Amino acid sequence: MSSHVSAIPAAPSAQALAHFEQAFAFETDCWDVHDAFSRGVQDFVLLDVRSHELYQRGHLPGALSLPHGKITEGKMATYPKDTLFVVYCAGPHCNGAHRGAVRLARLGRPVKLMIGGLTGWIDEGFEVERALSPVVAAP
């Protein structure tokens, strides 16, 4: 008798390696974002793609508020075309970051999703900032 875990065999190692290595082209994690900001390495723009109201309640330090539905060519035009954007939303239960990533990719912009979102950030024990007014993405 097998479990649901082993009922479908694992992919061959070469296929698994390709899959997992490719994932790094699409995503980063909370620790890597925190490490970059802690070291003053800001070679990407961090976008909180939730609503401005949720951003005000708590967001990652250094993040700009730009709800995924407001990501437009006009708003992105102020950034060089090769600017890397890292998007996040509330957490694994939210697909807002995926929506933001789709919008940026459709605009031809480099983008990665920060897995875990705000929930993952808090789970790592990192500080959250609160804002009195939204900070909208601008260079």
Backbone as a ProteinNet text record, in pm:
[ID]
protein_1_A
[PRIMARY]
MSSHVSAIPAAPSAQALAHFEQAFAFETDCWDVHDAFSRGVQDFVLLDVRSHELYQRGHLPGALSLPHGKITEGKMATYPKDTLFVVYCAGPHCNGAHRGAVRLARLGRPVKLMIGGLTGWIDEGFEVERALSPVVAAP
[TERTIARY]
84.8	0	89.3	60.3	141.9	61.8	133.8	71.5	37.8	-34.5	-60.9	69.2	166.3	296	369.2	371.2	448.9	367.1	236.6	150.7	191.9	235.6	288.9	440.1	513.8	659.5	722.8	830.8	907.2	965	985.5	1045.7	1188.6	1238.4	1379.6	1466.9	1581.5	1667.4	1703.5	1735.3	1771.7	1655.4	1535.1	1415.9	1388.5	1403.5	1384.1	1485.7	1611.1	1715.4	1681.3	1642.2	1605.7	1488.7	1389.2	1271.7	1308.7	1381.1	1411.7	1512.6	1607.9	1700.6	1628.2	1533.8	1458.9	1373.5	1327.6	1242.9	1311.6	1444.4	1516.1	1509	1479.1	1462.6	1329.9	1237.3	1103.3	1074.6	1152.7	1120.1	1245	1223.8	1323.6	1251	1323	1254.1	1278.7	1209.2	1214.6	1356.3	1426.4	1561.1	1653.6	1645.9	1733.5	1701.5	1574.2	1535	1585.9	1564.7	1611.1	1763.2	1833.6	1979.4	2027.3	1966.8	2006	1985.8	1869.2	1841.5	1931.3	1958.8	2045.7	2187.5	2231.7	2365.8	2368.1	2251.2	2245.3	2255.1	2227.9	2231.3	2088.5	2058.7	1923.5	1927.2	1950.4	1956.1	1823.1	1717.1	1581.4	1486.9	1365.5	1261.1	1159.7	1135	1042.1	903.5	807	670.9	573.9	503.9	392	271.2	216.7	110.6	-29.5	-38.2	-169.2	-229.1	-344	-407.3	-324.6	-341.4	-273.4	-311.3	-436.2	-481.6	-406	-390.4	-314.9	-168.4	-113.5	24.6	41.8	-52.9	-43.6	-44.1	-116.2	-123.6	6.7	83.1	210.6	270.1	398.4	466.7	614.9	683.8	826.9	899.2	999.2	1078.9	1141.9	1132.8	1188.8	1092.7	975.5	877.8	799.2	763.5	676.2	538.2	437.2	299.4	254.2	221	165.1	74.3	-56.2	-148.7	-139.5	-148.5	-126.7	-215.6	-337.1	-426.8	-387	-292.5	-247.6	-113.2	-60.8	66.4	38.4	86.3	63.2	195	195.8	313.3	351.1	252.6	279.6	352.6	309.9	375.8	514.6	533.8	663	760.4	709.6	793.5	903.9	888.2	990.5	1111.1	1100.1	1209.6	1279.2	1411.5	1479.6	1419.9	1421.1	1358.6	1417.7	1543.3	1606.8	1593.9	1513.7	1493.2	1426.5	1484.3	1424.7	1324.4	1202.7	1099.9	1078.8	1066.5	1030.8	895.8	798.6	662.1	626	542.8	489.6	349.2	275.4	141.5	133	15.6	-4.5	68.5	70	135.4	90.3	117	87.4	-61.2	-145.5	-290.1	-342.4	-252.2	-289.9	-221.9	-293	-230.5	-202.9	-209.6	-183.5	-44.1	54.7	191.4	201.1	132.4	131	64.8	-42.4	-110.2	-17.4	54.3	149.5	261.9	311.2	418.6	373.1	249.8	195	189.5	140.8	129.9	267.1	365.1	499.9	559.9	542.7	595.6	530.1	401.9	333.3	388.6	441.2	501.3	648.3	694.8	833.2	932.5	886.6	973.4	1024.5	1152.5	1205	1134.3	1092.6	1016.9	1042.6	1046.5	1051.1	945.9	894.4	796.3	869.9	841.7	898.6	805.1	848.7	763.4	745.4	627.6	596	525.9	553.6	489.4	510.7	418.5	426.5	424	345.5	338	474.5	541.5	674.2	774.4	765.6	854.6	839.3	715.6	687.9	733.3	708	750.7	902	977.4	1123.3	1167.4	1073.6	1106.2	1153.6	1132.2	1175.9	1074	1122.5	1038.5	945.9	831.7	732.3	715.5	703	678.7	531.4	488	352.9	364.1	267.3	271.7	146.2	162.5	47.2	-18.4	61.3	7.8	84.3	20.9	86.7	205.3	303.9	418.3	401	369	342.4	474.5	488.3	613.1	655	777.2	839.4	989.5	1064.7	1209.4	1275.9
-118.6	0	124.9	218.1	339.6	460.8	565.1	690.5	774.2	881.1	974.1	1040.5	1048.8	1107.8	1023.5	891.6	805.1	739.1	762.1	700.6	742.3	866.6	914.4	920.1	846.3	842.7	980.5	1002.6	1127	1133.1	1253.6	1272.8	1220.5	1180.2	1142	1258.7	1228	1330.4	1442.7	1410.4	1513.6	1608.6	1554.7	1637.8	1722.1	1663.7	1737.8	1850.8	1822.7	1924.4	2041.5	2013.8	2120.6	2202.4	2136	2204.5	2297.2	2243.1	2322.6	2433	2408	2515.6	2626.8	2590.4	2690.3	2777.7	2722.5	2798	2925.9	2922.9	3041.3	3158.2	3132.6	3239.8	3312.2	3247.9	3302.6	3352.8	3308.2	3344	3363.6	3435.7	3453.6	3432.4	3439.3	3419.9	3537.2	3534.5	3643.6	3664.8	3555	3566.1	3639.6	3606.4	3670.3	3818.7	3853.9	3995	4069.7	4012.8	4074.8	4090.4	3987.2	3992	4103.9	4115.3	4220.1	4358.3	4382.2	4512.9	4539.8	4438.1	4454.5	4493.6	4445.1	4475.9	4599.4	4663.9	4783.3	4754.1	4630.9	4592.2	4599.1	4706.9	4725.2	4724.3	4605.7	4590.4	4542.3	4568.1	4535.5	4633.4	4642.2	4724.3	4629.2	4646.1	4560.7	4623.9	4551.9	4602.9	4522.8	4592	4535	4555	4445.6	4456.5	4441.4	4450.3	4448.9	4589.5	4608.6	4740.6	4838.5	4967.3	5069.7	5057.3	5021.9	5009.1	4897.7	4784.6	4674.8	4711.6	4781.8	4829.5	4917.4	5006.7	5096.7	5021	4911.7	4832.2	4761.2	4728.7	4662.1	4615.9	4649.4	4613	4591.9	4536.6	4515.8	4649.4	4670.8	4792.9	4800.7	4916	4934.9	4903.7	4849.1	4815.7	4939	4941.9	5045.8	4986.2	5067.3	5021.9	5044.4	4935.1	4943.7	4822.7	4839.2	4726.1	4666.8	4534.3	4465.3	4517.9	4558.5	4610.4	4747.1	4812.3	4946.4	4943.9	4824.4	4813.4	4836.5	4949.8	4988.3	5030.8	5036.2	5082.1	5222.9	5308.4	5445.5	5452.6	5372.7	5373.4	5311.6	5216	5149.1	5226.8	5321.1	5394.7	5474.5	5505.6	5583	5497.7	5366.8	5275.3	5228.9	5211.2	5152.4	5015.2	4979.1	4853.9	4729.9	4736.9	4619.4	4614.1	4703	4702	4571.8	4505.2	4383.7	4422.4	4371.6	4393	4263.7	4275.6	4163.6	4198.2	4111.5	4136.9	4043	4095.9	4010.5	4055.9	3963.6	3994.1	3942.5	3905	3866.5	3737.9	3641.1	3514.3	3404.5	3281.1	3168.3	3150.9	3209.6	3198.8	3305	3386.6	3501.1	3488.1	3517.5	3509.9	3648.3	3751.6	3887.3	3903.9	3839.7	3851.1	3788.8	3677.4	3615.9	3709.8	3774.7	3869.6	3986.3	4036.7	4144.4	4098.9	3977.7	3924.3	3909.4	3864.4	3851.2	3987.5	4086.7	4220.5	4274.4	4258.1	4306	4229.1	4098.6	4017.9	4057.9	4084.4	4129.2	4261.8	4342.5	4471	4455.1	4331.4	4304.6	4335.6	4337.5	4371.5	4247.2	4247.1	4136.5	4134.3	4015.9	4006.5	3873.2	3880.3	3760.2	3776.5	3664.6	3661.7	3625.3	3700.4	3666.2	3566.8	3439.8	3336.1	3360.5	3327.2	3346.3	3477.1	3579.9	3709.1	3766.3	3850.6	3913.9	3809.8	3704.7	3598.3	3532.7	3502.1	3441.7	3534.8	3663.2	3765.2	3766.1	3769.5	3770.5	3639.3	3527.4	3397.2	3390.5	3460.9	3464.4	3552.8	3629.6	3717.2	3854.6	3891.4	4021.4	4129.6	4252.1	4365.8	4406.5	4460.4	4512.1	4660.7	4741.1	4884.4	4914.7	5023.2	5072.3	5213.3	5250.7	5381.9	5461.4	5591.2	5678.4	5709.2	5708.8	5730.3	5639.6	5597.1	5503.5	5566.3	5486.7	5525.7	5454	5528.5	5468.9	5457	5349.9	5322	5438.6	5479.9	5583.6	5564.6	5600	5578.1	5668.1
0	0	0	-89.3	-97	-48	-15.6	26.3	-97.2	-76.1	-185.5	-230.8	-140.9	-174	-277.2	-256.6	-345.1	-455.8	-457	-558.6	-699.7	-714.9	-842.8	-825.3	-905.1	-887.6	-905.5	-835.5	-850.6	-991.6	-1039	-1171.2	-1169.6	-1285.5	-1292.3	-1244.3	-1185.4	-1124.8	-1221.8	-1345.4	-1443.2	-1467.8	-1476.3	-1496.4	-1371.9	-1254.5	-1130	-1118.2	-1151.7	-1145.8	-1236.8	-1359.1	-1453.2	-1400	-1346.6	-1293	-1177	-1080.2	-960.9	-989.4	-1078.4	-1115.7	-1190	-1273.6	-1349.8	-1257.9	-1146.3	-1053.6	-1005.5	-991.4	-942.7	-1040.6	-1166.5	-1263.9	-1245.1	-1173.9	-1157.2	-1016.7	-919.6	-781.8	-697.9	-589.5	-485.4	-353.8	-243.2	-115.9	-21.8	89.2	186.5	238.7	264.6	319.7	223.3	95.3	-2.6	-20.1	-16.7	-25.8	97.6	215.4	339.7	338.6	295.7	289.8	196.9	80.4	-14.8	46	104.3	163	283	363.8	481.1	441.1	326.7	277.7	187.6	169.9	86.6	-62.5	-100.7	-241.7	-293.7	-362.3	-413.3	-565.5	-620.1	-764.9	-820.9	-746.6	-788	-717.4	-770.4	-709.2	-648	-519.5	-446.6	-448.7	-505.5	-517.1	-431.7	-343.9	-270.1	-360.2	-413.3	-513.1	-452.9	-319.6	-253.2	-260.5	-202.5	-201.9	-118.1	-145.3	-65.7	82.6	109.3	248	320.7	255.4	317.7	333.3	236.4	244.5	368.5	391.9	506.2	639.2	645.4	768.9	800.1	697.4	717.5	586.6	565.9	442.3	470.6	374.3	387.3	377.9	463.3	452.4	312.8	251.6	118.4	5.3	38.6	-65.4	-107.3	-233.9	-286.5	-307.1	-287.7	-304.9	-448.7	-515.6	-650.4	-669.9	-640.6	-656.7	-797.2	-804.1	-932.2	-1043	-1012.6	-1114.6	-1167.5	-1100.2	-1140.4	-1212.1	-1235.4	-1307.7	-1455.6	-1505.8	-1644.9	-1709.3	-1840.2	-1913.4	-1868.8	-1849	-1806.7	-1674.2	-1578	-1446.2	-1453.1	-1541	-1551	-1640.1	-1719.7	-1814.5	-1746.8	-1619.6	-1549.4	-1510.2	-1525	-1492.5	-1619.4	-1614.3	-1729.6	-1761.5	-1888.2	-1932.1	-1866.2	-1822.8	-1763.5	-1610.9	-1553	-1408.1	-1366.6	-1268.7	-1214.5	-1106.4	-1118.6	-1017.4	-940.8	-808.7	-722.8	-662.7	-683.1	-637.3	-523	-432.7	-326.6	-291.9	-228.8	-179	-35.8	7.9	147.4	183.7	95.7	126.8	34.6	72.3	-15.3	-45.5	35.9	16.4	-80.4	-135.2	-219.1	-354.5	-463.2	-595.5	-655	-572.3	-619.5	-676.7	-615.5	-667.5	-806.5	-826.2	-959	-1059.9	-1018.6	-1108.1	-1143.9	-1044.3	-1069.1	-1160.6	-1138.3	-1221.6	-1366.6	-1386.1	-1521.7	-1589.5	-1518.8	-1578.2	-1617.6	-1529	-1559.3	-1677.3	-1679.1	-1789.8	-1922	-1919.7	-2042.4	-2092.5	-2000.6	-2038.5	-2076.5	-2078.9	-2116.8	-2006.8	-1881.3	-1768.3	-1696.7	-1658.1	-1578	-1441.6	-1399.1	-1274.2	-1206.3	-1074.8	-990.8	-882.3	-838.6	-730.3	-601.5	-493.9	-363.7	-297	-295	-237.2	-87.2	-38.4	102.4	130.7	48.9	66.7	206	247.1	378.3	489.7	473.2	573.9	592	483.5	491.1	556.3	524	582.1	734.6	778.9	923.4	987.1	920	970.9	990.9	907.2	920.8	1036.5	1094.1	1206.9	1165.8	1038.9	990.5	1026	1038.2	1074.9	960.2	1000.3	906.9	936.9	832.7	849.3	831	889.9	870.3	811.4	730.4	663.9	695	704.7	723.3	589.1	484.4	350.4	255	146.3	55.3	-17.6	-41.1	-122.6	-254.8	-357.6	-488	-562.9	-636.7	-708.4	-795.3	-776	-857	-845.7	-948.1	-941.6	-839.1
[MASK]
+++++++++++++++++++++++++++++++++++++++++++++++++++++++++++++++++++++++++++++++++++++++++++++++++++++++++++++++++++++++++++++++++++++++++++

